């Protein structure tokens, strides 16, 4: 398989070491979970290759994707997860000798899915992105770093999501660069510095957002505007169900 060729679900190529990478971690083996047709995922893959890592990549398209069966043989040093729909089993996480790290597009106050929706619905003033160690539970492991930024009054799901993806990309670039330079010691120091960061509550599920998008015909104007800001996108607008009919919001 050529170096730049991918399939919708998995790209399995062992990356050659970059002769110009000035670090001592050239033989570290990475399993990278990204998103299909995602520019950031491709940029991260190029960055990991530039750092001299050997990378196997698994890309997901949607929430119904299943892990490739042949991935269970993988063993290496790190697992990195960015915008992936896959729920990675603990048996695979344990195959990472040093760490399995998720880059979560939300702060520790919003574990799970639909984080941006809940932040907007709650009228939160700040948002953020988090790097954390992965374990058998969703968004539960030790915090490596949580970076926060303000939510603007004019923010929508679309604008806040765009910034969150950009900030998450910056976070994974910074952390993987330091891992290439300093290895496990860097992780130990980062986790120690972030010991004041704690996950808040249980991980939310997308099904909860599906319910939030169904507006009660009896809701107040204030509640309606709150739901619209928190859930509206052109592809997934809020709706009202009335006497067997579905009314969909258009803006």
Secondary structure, 3 states (H helix, E strand, C coil): CCCCCCCCCEECCCCCCCCCCCCCCCCCEEEEEEECCCHHHHHHHHHHHHCCCEEEEEEECCCCCCCCHHHHHCCEEEEEEECCCCCCCHHHHCCEEEEEEEEECCCCCCCECCHHHHHHHCCCCEEEEEEEECCCCCCCCCEEEEEEEECCCCCCHHHHHHHHHHHHHHHHHHHHHHHHHHCHHHHHHHHHHCCCCCCCCCCECHHHHHHHCECCCCCCHHHHHHHHHHHCCCCCCCEEEECCEEEECCC
